[in-house]
Amino acid sequence: MAGDRVWRKSSYSGATEDGNCVEVSYASDVLVRDSKNAGAGTLMFSAPAWRTFVQRQP
């Protein structure tokens, strides 16, 4: 369940409480949510898909 997980705020927002950003919870899968509206839902990725996403160069 998303409420039982540890969430990490994106460093691109400065990780401030009032910053607009996303939060990520990494476990056997990866959940991503809007930090300003945490109850609105999450996106779920497999751990390998998330690693590929964050390691990609623009």
Residue pairs with C-beta under 8 A, 6 or more apart in sequence:
2 25
2 31
2 33
2 42
5 25
5 27
5 31
6 25
7 23
7 24
7 25
7 33
7 38
8 23
8 24
8 25
8 26
9 15
9 19
9 21
9 22
9 23
9 35
10 21
10 22
10 23
10 24
10 35
12 21
13 19
13 20
13 21
13 35
15 21
19 35
20 35
20 36
21 35
22 32
22 33
22 34
22 35
23 32
23 33
23 34
23 35
23 38
24 30
24 31
24 32
25 31
25 32
25 33
26 47
26 50
28 47
29 44
29 45
29 46
29 47
30 44
30 45
30 46
30 47
30 49
30 50
31 42
31 43
31 44
31 45
32 42
32 43
32 44
32 45
33 40
33 41
33 42
33 43
34 40
45 53
